[in-house]
Amino acid sequence: MDELLSIDVGSVRAFVRRWYGPWMESGGPRADAWRHLPDALADWHAVAASARVPITFQDHPIPISDVALEGDGMLPFWVENQNGYRWAVEVKAPGLPVYSQEWGSSGWAWAGEGIERFLVHCTVREAIIGAEQKFTAIVPDSLLVEALESFVSLPFVALASEEPETRVLVCGDALARLTVPPVGYDRAQERSWMLTVAAPDLSGIERHRARLGGDAAHDEGPFPEDVIDEPPPF
């Protein structure tokens, strides 16, 4: 997934095509209603419309008809699924930086990414959340390097709605999300991590699950108690 290792204006389209299938349409000209959007955001909506299947499953974009510039120069465009946070782009700032705002707050905090990278980040994150082929395991700190042997961290900053340690990773045929386990899922003996691995097809997920000590049908191997059949909430 080279499009994620060197992010540019075509990364969202290339990733969506790779992850969701080659049936994606090429996309036509932008609608007049999209002209007030930054190019990266308009392109994201064009890709989402072309895909003909959902590409968001938890957090989501603000509908184009509701996207409006606020008095402080911020253009809100993305919302957390519980409406606890929203994200906006400062449209007149160099690099189009993205900021987050917690519900009930009047201030904005820099999200650490420009809008182009933020949209790639969220598209990849949503792909992991919505993947049909995935598994989640609790991995002790001592085995983390082994578990992530074939993965490379992507240059994304944890969202304001996530634990700051959260990372998104990629290898040739899969994505991974690493974060702190929810209360009750961690190990008492040593620090542990919640690792979710997702792939666009069954063969990819079987290979990674087997490497962690199981396969798609049976949780056998060194960590059978760590595989969570019903992934905990993100």
Secondary structure, 3 states (H helix, E strand, C coil): CHHHHCCCCCHHHHHHHHHHCCCCCCCCCCCHHHCCCCHHHHHHHHHHHHHCCCCCCCCEECCHHHCCCCCCCEEEEEECCCCCEEEEEECCCCCCEEEEEECCCCCCEEEEEEHHHHHHHHHHHHHHHHCCEEEEEEEEHHHHHHHCCCCEECCCCCCCCCCCCCEEEECCCCEEEEECCCCCCCCCCCCEEEEEEEECCHHHHHHHHHHCCCCCCCCCCCCHHHEECCCCCC
